[in-house]
Amino acid sequence: MFEIIIVYLILSVCIGLYAAKKVNTVNDFVIAGRKLPFIFILAMVFATWFGAETILGISATFLEEGLHGLASDPFGASFCLIIFGLFFAKKLYRMNLLTLGDFFKFHYSSKVELIISICIVLSYLGWVSAQITALGLVFNVLTNGSISQSFGMILGGASILLYTLAGGMWSIAITTFVQMIVIILGLILVTFEATTLAGGFTNVLLTANYDGKFEWLPELSFIGFVSWIGAFITMALGSIPQQDVFQRVNSSKSEKIAIWGTTIGGLVYLVFAFVPILLAYSAVIIDPNLTARLMEQDPQLVLPSIVIQQMPNWLQVVFFGSLLSVIMSTASGTLLAPSIIFSNNILKNLNSSLTDTQLLLLTRLTIFAFTVIVLLYSLSTSDSIHTMVENAYRVTLAGAFVPLFAGLFWKKSSNFGALLSIALGISTWLFLETIKTDLIVEPQIIGLLASFIGMILGSYLKPRH
């Protein structure tokens, strides 16, 4: 089985390398020349979130906490895409920008562009690390421990790096389209088999409901409700000022595709995120003893282990092929996004005379460097996949959401307002995170409120000219 998975991995890399022939300029590399049709945008938006977190992270969290533990993902994540598609996509698409960082330079100043670009780049560290960690986990499980999780991370990271480095958004678009087909067909087949082994689809739903796993609202207390809302807002709003979502919207060949490809992609993600949840609870019914042991060891191992032990070889190939597709499609896009922000909005800010060819080379070098940094972080952290993803968007919620929102929807938003918004939002969030005080409201939510106050005060103190 491992050999078949390796062949699939090589095939994905080859498809990505073939797509690289379309890249001639930075525009081709970053936004595929704005030529992508609806089905490609839908596939890429869906794959933006449908990564290791969805299959391994969400399912593990569901087994531990039920639906109310999933406020951030899939609920917050899918609403982010829907909100972005309905309210942000049209305005941003019409501006014809290369990166989201360009918006802050256009509407405010180079200083705001630089600060927010740094925040965006830092936020990707946890998100990409979650995908790399999952790749290591897959290779470790597939080889029954022959390949360590650490070496699996390096092997998986290198394969993604190869085709992302070569073809950028063109490679991501074409490989993601192929991978989306594998993901959907594969997970449906595996889930059908799992629910059959567990006594049928209805039995899985009734058992999960009886065990209280479908109670999606928080506990009926002020603290429980505020905590749930905080987790939801962190993902739903904190991931809006992100380059990967913007990049997919901006790669569309028309405004209509930008809007509806993103919105429908969010809806598809919300629906399909429940497939791994069904699969996970089927595992509880099929082998409760094994599941209990794995829950104590590492809940993220439940799905891979139950597939290996309970399913025929061909379905094992389908499951792990789907899982690899999920991780690779998400990881490739999230490698490109912070790299182009760093080269275009940070390095180019320091040297405005960079040519198109030089910027393309710098972006590729940045992708390589960012991959190395992510690998080192992944190898050193003990955080779960779900935790890494949840933590990724705190900085952008506290420092970047308000300047983007106000810049698009409030005509009075000024440069000083943006600077004060960033300063108050991030300093408040960092201070509260540092003192480690038990708060009713999450630090990043208080940071968001401080950011709003900063924008309003700053814009009235020093109005926009």
C-alpha angles and dihedrals in degrees: 000000000000090000091054091050090051090051089052090049091052091046091054091051091049092051089051092049091049090053089054089077088079093062116100104136140028087258090058091046097048107031103011090247089292089281105120120125127225097268092053093049091047091050093048095045090049090048091049088079104015095089139117088304092062099049102031104018102042093042092050092048091047091054090051103038110009124227095321088067090061099068092121097041130052095002099044094036095052093045089053090060093044092049091046092049096047101039112016107031098071096050095044095043091055091056091063095214128168096220138008088246088066089064092061091049092047096047101032123006146291089267092058090044091053097047096046092043089057090050091050093049092050092050091061094061094082095038096053091040089058090058094046091048090052092051090054090049092051095050091046093052094042093055094041090242097315089116110048118229089246094054089044089057091053093046094048094043092052093052093051091045091055099062096031089054092050105043110013114192094357091057091044093049097051097040091045091052091054092042093050090059090050092046096052098042093041098050093044091054093046094046091049090054093045095049090047090054088048094056100271140308093282093051092053092051094046093047093049090047092048089052090053095246095131095060097114100172117084125254113291097261134099093245093048093049094047091048092051093048090048093055091046094049093046091062100029095052104016093062095050095082091058129123097221094060092041091047093056092048091047093050091064118112092224141025092243092055090048091056102041098033088059097041096046090042088059092050092048090050093051092051097042094046087074092065095076088045091057090045092051095050091047086060090056091055097041096051113003094172094054091045092051092051093048092047088060093044102038123327089207088070095061098088099041092046096048091049092052094046102039109029135072119258095257092055090047088056090048093049097047091041088054092046092051090048091052094050097042095048092051097040096050093054093045091050093054096045101063091037095059090044089053096047098038102036104027108027094034088049087061093045113026093178094075113132124223091257092049092048091051091051092047091050091053092048089049091052089054093047093046091051091054091049092048091050092051091049092047092050093050103043126084095196119125120247091252092051093049091053094045092052094047097079103043095093094049092047092053098039114020111031098071096048089050095045094045093044091056101037109024117064093197095059108124139192092253089048090054093048092048090045092054093044096049095040098050097037092050092048094046093046093052092045090050099050090051094215118166103249130183089222123049114254093241091055091054087047089054091053090048089050091055090049090050093051094050095044095044095047092052094043093050109017124206113268 
